[in-house]
Amino acid sequence: MASFYCVLGVWISLLHSCVTGYPKQKTSGSEDIRNCTVTPPYLPPTVTNTGERLSALRQLMRSHNLTVYIIPSKDAHMSEYIAERDKRLSWMTGFTGSSGIGVVTLQKAALFTDSRYWTQAERQMDCNWELQKSVWIASIGEWTHKEVPAGGKVGLDPYLVSIDDWQSYNEALEDSNWIPTPIEDNLVDLVWGAQRPPPPVSEIYQLPDNFTERKILGPPVTLSGDPLDTLGKTDGTTDITRTVHWGEPTPFQKEAYTRVLMGNIDLSRLTFPARTSGRMVEAFARQALWEVGLNYGHGTGHGIGNFLSVHEWPVGFQTKNIPFEKGMFTSIEPGYYQDGEFGIRLEDVVLVVEAESKYQVSETPYLTFKVISLVPYDRSLIDVKLLSQEQIKYLNSYYETIRKLVGPELERDRLHEEYSWLQENTKPFSRATLMAASLGILAMSALTSTLLTGM
């Protein structure tokens, strides 16, 4: 049972919230986001005033003969979690999301970020900043070409941009005859000045041998054998997301949630040839949403570090990710976001394993994903009518695994309320029950119609 300690703490926390009750649902309204179309602009109290900072930055840009300055959200190590002194984009814009790029010209400023953060950005940025709903460097090139005359210098801190991204900036800007220019003295740091926080002084410690030995013995970015039995009771990395509803969901919310779940299931149970790239199968997570004209504006998944980053390169479903091999970990996390109303994300961690295919004509076995996240989905948001029999079968099998593996852990720790919640929320789904209910509704409708006709 030690295999599941790494997620049990998160799991128990979720169960405690479910058992003890959720806070009342709060709907997002216009009062908590900025409105730059009125005079004077409406700014909520969560906004940061960036006028003086931008003015000082533009003065430095002129002194360096720059027409555009780009502010990434990374630090010099491309770290996932950065120190306070390295949160340059956050300090410059007021936006505290984990992913984004700031682009400043001598007249305008724009934040580029994905759909996870659009509402957050509208709550945190003042009207000095435009929100551009994209994270692609090509989009930055298009915006720059539109806003600024061709032929100028684009400044970047070379320590904050990867080699791949630098090449992407070159490609995005070359049509406009722009020149990406390395500026080693970070201009935001110069504006920040003495207010910039000091370097962190956290203790550096040695990674235990039971982690490092596994990585030495196996191929890079993979782990051999049982993926969790080396993690111990508290160490390790996991990344699980569940969306829950605290009231009565609308039919549209239920459909959107169910279609996100369908995408999660369809990709998780997919069988594919070895060395398949994630970008080739990523659409399986979006298909159910695409069928009704919905989509999500972020990646479908990312590599999971054993002890380091939650989002760890180079595994995942994006264009530049490497092909899947047995032993790799990745997340699968489709979602849907309705601006100003609600957001949905269903994220699981999966292990790439050999598939048990009917035929084995290839020398290299086909692959599939094994879900190692053990947390049920919100039943109140699932519209079983939309699920196929195969999807229901998969979901029931997943719930049986949760009962089998997590249930005894809860009993051993005498978490009786949580155990009862688990049993209730992992009951198998059945279309037979649904059909019986539907037939009852049809019968009642027919009876009502007959009575009305007789009248």
C-alpha positions as CSV (number, residue, x, y, z in Angstrom):
1,M,0.0,0.0,0.0
2,A,3.0,2.3,0.2
3,S,2.6,2.9,-3.5
4,F,-0.3,5.3,-2.8
5,Y,1.1,7.4,0.0
6,C,2.3,10.1,-2.4
7,V,-1.2,11.0,-3.3
8,L,-3.1,10.0,-0.2
9,G,-2.5,13.3,1.6
10,V,-4.0,15.2,-1.3
11,W,-6.8,12.7,-1.6
12,I,-7.7,13.0,2.1
13,S,-7.7,16.8,1.9
14,L,-10.2,16.6,-1.0
15,L,-12.4,14.1,0.9
16,H,-12.4,16.2,4.0
17,S,-13.7,19.2,2.0
18,C,-16.4,17.0,0.4
19,V,-17.5,15.5,3.7
20,T,-17.5,18.7,5.7
21,G,-19.1,20.7,3.0
22,Y,-18.1,23.4,0.5
23,P,-18.5,27.1,0.8
24,K,-21.4,28.7,-1.0
25,Q,-20.9,29.2,-4.7
26,K,-19.8,32.6,-5.8
27,T,-20.5,33.7,-9.3
28,S,-18.0,35.9,-11.1
29,G,-19.3,39.3,-11.9
30,S,-18.2,42.4,-13.8
31,E,-17.4,44.1,-10.5
32,D,-14.2,42.1,-9.9
33,I,-12.7,42.7,-13.4
34,R,-11.4,45.9,-15.0
35,N,-13.4,47.9,-17.5
36,C,-11.3,50.0,-19.7
37,T,-14.1,51.1,-22.0
38,V,-15.6,53.6,-19.6
39,T,-14.3,57.0,-18.5
40,P,-12.7,57.0,-16.1
41,P,-11.8,53.2,-16.3
42,Y,-13.1,51.0,-13.6
43,L,-10.4,49.2,-11.8
44,P,-11.1,46.6,-9.0
45,P,-8.9,46.8,-5.8
46,T,-6.9,43.7,-7.0
47,V,-5.3,45.8,-9.8
48,T,-1.7,47.0,-9.7
49,N,-0.9,50.6,-10.9
50,T,1.8,50.2,-13.5
51,G,2.0,53.7,-15.0
52,E,5.2,54.8,-13.3
53,R,6.9,51.5,-13.9
54,L,6.1,51.5,-17.6
55,S,7.3,55.1,-18.0
56,A,10.6,54.3,-16.4
57,L,11.0,51.2,-18.5
58,R,10.3,53.1,-21.7
59,Q,12.9,55.7,-20.7
60,L,15.5,52.8,-20.5
61,M,14.3,51.4,-23.8
62,R,15.0,54.7,-25.5
63,S,18.5,54.9,-24.0
64,H,19.2,51.4,-25.5
65,N,17.6,52.4,-28.8
66,L,14.9,49.7,-28.4
67,T,11.5,49.9,-30.0
68,V,10.1,46.7,-28.2
69,Y,11.1,45.0,-25.0
70,I,10.0,41.5,-24.1
71,I,9.5,40.3,-20.6
72,P,9.3,36.5,-20.1
73,S,8.0,34.8,-17.0
74,K,11.0,32.5,-16.5
75,D,14.2,32.9,-14.5
76,A,17.7,32.2,-15.7
77,H,17.4,28.5,-15.0
78,M,14.0,28.1,-16.7
79,S,12.7,27.1,-13.3
80,E,9.0,26.2,-12.8
81,Y,8.8,27.9,-9.4
82,I,10.8,31.1,-9.4
83,A,12.1,33.3,-6.5
84,E,10.3,36.5,-5.7
85,R,13.2,38.6,-7.1
86,D,12.8,36.8,-10.5
87,K,9.0,37.5,-10.8
88,R,9.7,40.4,-13.2
89,L,6.6,39.9,-15.3
90,S,4.4,39.9,-12.2
91,W,6.0,43.0,-10.8
92,M,5.8,44.8,-14.1
93,T,2.1,43.9,-14.9
94,G,0.5,43.0,-11.7
95,F,-0.4,39.6,-13.2
96,T,0.6,36.7,-10.9
97,G,-0.2,33.8,-13.2
98,S,2.5,31.2,-13.8
99,S,2.6,31.5,-17.5
100,G,2.8,34.6,-19.7
101,I,4.9,37.0,-21.7
102,G,4.9,40.8,-21.6
103,V,5.6,42.9,-24.7
104,V,6.2,46.6,-24.2
105,T,6.5,49.2,-27.1
106,L,7.1,52.9,-26.7
107,Q,3.3,53.4,-26.9
108,K,1.6,50.2,-25.8
109,A,2.0,47.1,-23.6
110,A,0.5,43.7,-23.9
111,L,0.3,40.5,-21.9
112,F,0.2,37.2,-23.8
113,T,-1.2,34.3,-21.8
114,D,-3.4,31.2,-22.2
115,S,-7.1,30.7,-21.4
116,R,-6.4,29.5,-17.8
117,Y,-5.5,33.1,-16.9
118,W,-7.6,35.4,-19.0
119,T,-10.1,36.2,-16.1
120,Q,-7.2,36.5,-13.6
121,A,-5.4,38.9,-15.9
122,E,-8.5,41.1,-16.2
123,R,-8.7,41.3,-12.4
124,Q,-5.0,42.1,-11.8
125,M,-3.9,44.4,-14.7
126,D,-4.6,48.1,-15.1
127,C,-5.6,49.6,-18.4
128,N,-2.0,50.2,-19.4
129,W,-1.9,46.6,-20.5
130,E,-3.8,44.9,-23.3
131,L,-4.7,41.2,-22.8
132,Q,-3.7,39.1,-25.8
133,K,-5.3,35.6,-25.6
134,S,-2.4,33.6,-26.9
135,V,1.0,32.3,-25.8
136,W,2.5,31.6,-29.2
137,I,5.6,33.5,-30.1
138,A,4.2,33.8,-33.6
139,S,1.3,35.7,-32.2
140,I,3.8,38.1,-30.5
141,G,5.4,38.6,-33.9
142,E,2.0,39.4,-35.5
143,W,1.0,41.9,-32.8
144,T,4.4,43.6,-32.9
145,H,4.2,43.9,-36.7
146,K,0.7,45.5,-36.4
147,E,1.6,47.9,-33.6
148,V,5.1,49.1,-34.6
149,P,6.7,50.0,-37.9
150,A,9.0,47.5,-39.4
151,G,12.7,47.7,-38.9
152,G,13.7,48.1,-35.3
153,K,15.4,46.5,-32.3
154,V,13.6,44.1,-30.0
155,G,15.3,43.8,-26.7
156,L,15.4,40.5,-24.7
157,D,17.3,39.3,-21.6
158,P,19.3,36.4,-23.2
159,Y,19.5,34.6,-19.8
160,L,15.7,34.3,-19.7
161,V,15.1,32.9,-23.2
162,S,15.8,29.3,-24.2
163,I,17.7,28.6,-27.5
164,D,14.5,27.3,-29.0
165,D,12.5,30.4,-28.0
166,W,15.3,32.7,-29.3
167,Q,15.1,30.9,-32.7
168,S,11.3,31.2,-32.6
169,Y,11.6,35.0,-32.0
170,N,14.0,35.2,-34.9
171,E,11.5,33.5,-37.2
172,A,8.5,35.5,-35.9
173,L,10.2,38.8,-36.4
174,E,12.2,38.3,-39.6
175,D,9.4,39.2,-42.0
176,S,9.3,42.7,-40.5
177,N,13.0,43.1,-40.5
178,W,13.2,43.2,-36.7
179,I,16.4,42.4,-35.0
180,P,16.2,40.5,-31.6
181,T,18.8,42.1,-29.5
182,P,20.3,40.6,-26.3
183,I,20.3,43.1,-23.4
184,E,22.3,41.6,-20.6
185,D,21.3,44.2,-18.0
186,N,17.7,43.3,-17.4
187,L,15.7,46.6,-17.8
188,V,13.0,45.5,-15.4
189,D,15.6,44.9,-12.7
190,L,16.9,48.4,-13.3
191,V,13.4,49.9,-12.9
192,W,12.7,47.7,-9.8
193,G,15.9,48.9,-8.2
194,A,16.3,48.7,-4.4
195,Q,12.8,47.4,-4.0
196,R,13.7,44.1,-5.7
197,P,13.7,41.3,-3.2
198,P,17.1,39.7,-2.2
199,P,18.2,36.2,-3.4
200,P,16.7,33.3,-1.6
201,V,18.7,31.7,1.2
202,S,17.0,28.3,1.3
203,E,19.2,25.4,2.3
204,I,20.5,23.2,-0.5
205,Y,20.3,19.5,0.3
206,Q,21.4,16.3,-1.4
207,L,18.9,14.2,-3.2
208,P,18.7,10.7,-1.5
209,D,20.3,7.8,-3.4
210,N,16.9,6.0,-3.8
211,F,16.0,8.7,-6.3
212,T,19.3,9.2,-8.1
213,E,20.1,5.5,-8.5
214,R,16.8,4.9,-10.4
215,K,17.5,7.7,-12.8
216,I,21.1,6.5,-13.4
217,L,19.9,2.9,-14.1
218,G,17.1,3.8,-16.5
219,P,17.1,5.8,-19.7
220,P,16.8,9.6,-19.5
221,V,13.4,11.0,-18.5
222,T,12.1,7.5,-17.8
223,L,11.8,5.2,-14.7
224,S,11.9,1.5,-14.8
225,G,9.8,-0.8,-12.6
226,D,7.0,0.2,-10.3
227,P,6.7,4.0,-10.7
228,L,5.7,4.8,-7.1
229,D,7.3,2.3,-4.7
230,T,10.4,4.5,-4.3
231,L,8.6,7.6,-3.4
232,G,8.1,6.9,0.3
233,K,5.3,8.4,2.4
234,T,5.7,12.1,1.7
235,D,8.3,12.6,-1.1
236,G,7.6,12.7,-4.8
237,T,5.6,14.7,-7.3
238,T,2.0,14.6,-8.3
239,D,-0.3,16.9,-10.3
240,I,-4.0,16.1,-10.0
241,T,-6.9,18.5,-10.8
242,R,-10.6,18.0,-10.2
243,T,-13.4,20.4,-10.8
244,V,-16.4,20.3,-8.4
245,H,-19.7,22.2,-8.2
246,W,-20.9,23.6,-5.0
247,G,-24.5,24.1,-6.0
248,E,-26.8,22.9,-8.8
249,P,-25.0,22.8,-12.2
250,T,-26.7,24.1,-15.3
251,P,-27.3,21.7,-18.3
252,F,-24.5,23.5,-20.2
253,Q,-22.0,23.1,-17.3
254,K,-22.8,19.4,-17.1
255,E,-22.4,18.9,-20.8
256,A,-19.1,20.9,-20.8
257,Y,-17.8,18.9,-17.9
258,T,-18.9,15.6,-19.3
259,R,-17.2,16.3,-22.7
260,V,-14.0,17.3,-20.9
261,L,-14.2,13.9,-19.1
262,M,-14.9,12.1,-22.3
263,G,-11.7,13.6,-23.8
264,N,-9.7,12.6,-20.7
265,I,-11.0,9.0,-21.0
266,D,-10.5,8.8,-24.8
267,L,-6.9,9.8,-24.6
268,S,-6.2,7.8,-21.4
269,R,-7.4,4.5,-22.9
270,L,-5.8,5.1,-26.3
271,T,-3.5,2.4,-27.8
272,F,-0.8,3.7,-30.1
273,P,2.5,2.6,-31.8
274,A,5.8,3.0,-29.8
275,R,7.7,6.3,-30.5
276,T,4.4,8.1,-31.2
277,S,4.7,11.9,-30.6
278,G,2.1,13.4,-28.2
279,R,1.1,16.0,-30.8
280,M,-0.2,13.2,-33.0
281,V,-2.7,11.9,-30.5
282,E,-3.5,15.2,-28.6
283,A,-6.7,15.7,-30.6
284,F,-8.4,12.7,-28.9
285,A,-8.6,14.8,-25.8
286,R,-10.4,17.6,-27.7
287,Q,-12.7,15.6,-30.0
288,A,-15.7,15.5,-27.7
289,L,-15.5,19.3,-27.3
290,W,-14.9,19.9,-31.0
291,E,-18.1,18.0,-31.8
292,V,-20.2,20.8,-30.3
293,G,-17.9,23.7,-31.1
294,L,-16.0,24.0,-27.8
295,N,-12.3,23.9,-27.2
296,Y,-9.6,24.9,-24.6
297,G,-6.7,27.2,-25.1
298,H,-3.9,25.4,-23.3
299,G,-1.8,22.3,-23.7
300,T,-3.2,18.9,-23.1
301,G,-0.4,17.6,-20.9
302,H,3.2,17.8,-19.7
303,G,5.9,15.6,-18.2
304,I,5.9,15.0,-14.5
305,G,9.1,15.1,-12.6
306,N,10.1,12.4,-10.1
307,F,11.3,14.9,-7.6
308,L,12.0,18.2,-9.4
309,S,9.4,20.1,-11.5
310,V,5.7,19.4,-11.7
311,H,5.9,20.5,-15.3
312,E,9.0,18.8,-16.6
313,W,10.4,18.9,-20.2
314,P,10.6,17.2,-22.7
315,V,7.6,14.8,-22.3
316,G,4.1,15.9,-23.3
317,F,1.7,16.6,-26.1
318,Q,3.2,19.8,-27.7
319,T,5.0,20.1,-31.0
320,K,8.5,20.0,-29.7
321,N,8.0,17.2,-27.1
322,I,9.8,13.9,-27.6
323,P,8.0,10.7,-28.7
324,F,6.5,8.5,-25.9
325,E,8.4,5.6,-24.6
326,K,7.6,3.0,-22.0
327,G,8.2,4.4,-18.5
328,M,7.5,8.0,-19.1
329,F,5.1,10.0,-17.0
330,T,2.8,12.7,-18.4
331,S,-0.3,14.5,-17.4
332,I,-3.6,14.4,-19.4
333,E,-5.6,17.5,-18.6
334,P,-8.3,18.7,-21.0
335,G,-10.5,21.6,-19.9
336,Y,-13.0,24.2,-20.8
337,Y,-13.3,27.8,-19.7
338,Q,-16.4,30.0,-20.1
339,D,-15.2,33.6,-19.6
340,G,-16.5,35.2,-16.4
341,E,-18.6,32.2,-15.5
342,F,-16.8,28.9,-14.8
343,G,-13.8,26.8,-15.6
344,I,-13.3,23.1,-15.9
345,R,-10.1,21.1,-15.7
346,L,-9.7,17.3,-15.2
347,E,-6.1,16.4,-14.8
348,D,-4.6,12.9,-14.2
349,V,-1.1,11.6,-14.1
350,V,-0.5,8.6,-16.4
351,L,2.4,6.2,-17.0
352,V,3.3,5.0,-20.5
353,V,3.1,1.2,-20.5
354,E,3.0,-1.6,-23.0
355,A,-0.5,-2.2,-24.4
356,E,-2.2,-5.7,-24.4
357,S,-3.2,-5.6,-28.1
358,K,-5.0,-8.4,-29.8
359,Y,-2.3,-8.7,-32.5
360,Q,1.4,-8.3,-32.0
361,V,2.9,-8.1,-35.5
362,S,5.3,-5.3,-34.7
363,E,8.7,-6.0,-33.1
364,T,8.1,-3.1,-30.7
365,P,5.0,-3.5,-28.6
366,Y,2.3,-0.9,-28.9
367,L,1.8,1.5,-25.9
368,T,-1.0,2.9,-23.8
369,F,-1.5,5.0,-20.7
370,K,-2.0,3.7,-17.1
371,V,-3.7,6.3,-14.9
372,I,-2.0,6.5,-11.5
373,S,-4.2,9.3,-10.1
374,L,-6.8,7.9,-7.8
375,V,-9.4,10.6,-7.3
376,P,-13.1,10.3,-8.4
377,Y,-14.8,12.9,-10.5
378,D,-17.8,15.0,-9.4
379,R,-20.9,12.8,-10.1
380,S,-23.2,15.8,-10.1
381,L,-21.5,17.1,-13.2
382,I,-21.5,13.9,-15.3
383,D,-24.3,13.5,-17.9
384,V,-24.2,9.8,-18.4
385,K,-26.3,10.1,-21.5
386,L,-23.4,11.5,-23.4
387,L,-21.0,8.7,-22.5
388,S,-20.5,5.6,-24.7
389,Q,-20.6,2.1,-23.3
390,E,-16.8,1.9,-23.6
391,Q,-16.4,5.1,-21.7
392,I,-18.8,4.0,-18.9
393,K,-16.9,0.7,-18.7
394,Y,-13.6,2.5,-18.4
395,L,-15.0,4.8,-15.7
396,N,-16.4,2.0,-13.7
397,S,-13.1,0.1,-13.9
398,Y,-11.3,3.2,-12.7
399,Y,-13.6,3.6,-9.8
400,E,-13.2,0.0,-8.8
401,T,-9.4,0.5,-8.8
402,I,-9.9,3.6,-6.5
403,R,-12.0,1.5,-4.1
404,K,-9.6,-1.4,-4.1
405,L,-6.4,0.7,-3.5
406,V,-7.5,3.8,-1.6
407,G,-10.3,2.3,0.5
408,P,-8.1,0.1,2.7
409,E,-5.8,3.0,3.3
410,L,-8.7,5.1,4.6
411,E,-9.9,2.2,6.8
412,R,-6.4,1.7,8.2
413,D,-6.2,5.3,9.2
414,R,-9.8,5.1,10.6
415,L,-11.1,7.8,8.3
416,H,-14.6,6.5,8.4
417,E,-16.4,9.5,7.0
418,E,-14.0,9.7,4.2
419,Y,-14.3,6.0,3.5
420,S,-18.1,6.4,3.3
421,W,-17.8,9.3,0.9
422,L,-15.5,7.2,-1.2
423,Q,-17.9,4.3,-1.4
424,E,-20.8,6.7,-2.3
425,N,-18.8,8.6,-5.0
426,T,-17.3,5.6,-6.7
427,K,-20.5,3.7,-7.3
428,P,-20.6,2.2,-10.8
429,F,-22.4,4.1,-13.5
430,S,-25.1,2.2,-15.4
431,R,-27.0,3.1,-18.5
432,A,-29.7,0.6,-17.4
433,T,-30.6,2.9,-14.5
434,L,-30.5,5.9,-16.9
435,M,-32.7,4.1,-19.4
436,A,-35.2,3.2,-16.7
437,A,-35.4,6.8,-15.6
438,S,-35.7,8.0,-19.2
439,L,-38.5,5.5,-19.9
440,G,-40.3,6.7,-16.8
441,I,-40.1,10.3,-18.1
442,L,-41.3,9.2,-21.5
443,A,-44.2,7.3,-20.0
444,M,-45.2,10.3,-17.9
445,S,-44.9,12.6,-20.9
446,A,-47.1,10.2,-22.9
447,L,-49.7,10.1,-20.1
448,T,-49.7,13.8,-19.8
449,S,-50.2,14.2,-23.6
450,T,-53.1,11.8,-23.5
451,L,-54.8,13.5,-20.7
452,L,-54.4,16.9,-22.3
453,T,-55.7,15.6,-25.6
454,G,-58.8,14.2,-23.8
455,M,-59.5,17.5,-22.3
